Amino acid sequence: MNHSNILKFIQKAHYTTNRSILPSKTIKTILKDNSTNVSVRGWVRSVRKQKQISFATINDGSTLKGIQAILNEKDAEKLSTGTCVELYGSLIPSPGKEQSKELNVEKMKILGECDSTYPLQKKRHSLEFLRTIGHLRMRGNTGSAVLRVRNAANEGLHDFFKSQEFILTNTPILTSHDCEGGGEVFKISPIDTTNPTEFFKKPVYLTVSGQLHAEITALAMSRVYTFGPVFRAEESMTSRHLAEFWMLEAEMAFIDELAPLLDVTEANVQETTRYVLDTCSEDLSFFNQWVDKSLLERLQKSIAKPYVRMTYSEAIDVLQKAQNKHKFQFPTEWGSSLQSEHERYLASEYCKHPVFITDYPAELKPFYMRANEDGKTVGCFDLLLPGIGELVGGSLREERYAILEQKMREAKMNIEDYQWYLDLRKYGSAPHGGYGIGFERLLLWLTGLENVREVIPMPRWVGHCKY
Ligand code: 4AD
């Protein structure tokens, strides 16, 4: 085939992404479609048995409410909460206010019976209890709504990066370095400690951040992002920390000041919020009703105007002025790190809006952040959200070989191990920067839930690795 024929051939091979491949339809699609004779598969959420007719709510995870099925007494007798069923029947207008259509069942098949010990009976359960049955909690309203919002936030993030011409590059999970230098790395155990030819022949860790690898790809592809699980052996048992969490990391070449980096971060979070508001209204209304009555208003407000921007030095001034009234437990001297009480005050009380704090003292931040002209601070930022605290951390990266090498020596790093990182500054270095969004913290923001353990399907934290 010659070149122009190849092009014609490729143009013909267009995708048909809207065609459903599976033979059955989800409840979401069934309720939207105009078909009358349908089959529904899902799990029974509740059964109401009455004298002549009975009702069951069936949910397959595609919508919050599921579908109401009308059954005869004999069929209803075989059902209990949790049973997995396949129902065939006609879709008819519903006289009730709760739903517009319901399913008049003609044929029923039980796919999986459910034991009477099923722990998710129809009643309100505490989030702590639901966490103890992580293998079943997505069968309830909160668990399934979380997963749909999680999915929408995923889509929103990818949509944003596509619109800005970023390339998704998948950085590795196994690494030989500690990007943040915090020493919170999980070490991979050798298969056989006595064997001198152990697998990697050097210490290997689970990644704490894909940033250094994203820098490699950004310094060839210009605009990149990566999205995957990262691991931190943090002993802290707070509602904001997990040992395994997902981080969205963006890295871009050809920026030499913080402003455009903050612009991208702000648009990234705002556009993702907008995407979730547009595509998940039913689930967000549910969270607004049951979890956080200010959720929808807060999210709408957060996309309506730009985030506040202030330097670390300005933030310290603000905190010192508030010291008399607030009696912060930790110091608010220039040079001290911002603790959660400070972050909470700045975002929730002082700004009442997401706020970027920029240009922290160099001593508080990792080696890779770009030194500012003042010789004291680095070109970096944290994005703080009201009620959440830090959502994003990012910086310009030190692209000057000599300064970077000096910083690595000061941090007592083994230069040989990081020669490849220095090489990037030797072979066509470019000003660049990037940031990392903690995905579970973003989900707290989007759902109003208060603990990151609620928004990841199988949470891992110190002392806990069930499933
Ligand atoms: O501020 P961090 O440590 O930044 C980095 O790792 C950079 N290398 C990212 C980059 O520039 N590419 O982490 C980024 C975000 C935090 O702002 C926070 O939202 C989240 O990750 N995070 C955690 N989320 C859950 N559990 C933990 N233990 C977390 N630690 C950080």
Residues whose N, C-alpha, C, O or C-beta is under 5 A from the ligand:
A	BS01	4AD	V208 S209 Q211 R232 E234 R240 H241 L242 F245 E249 A250 E390 L391 V392 G393 G394 S395 G434 Y435 G436 I437 G438 R441
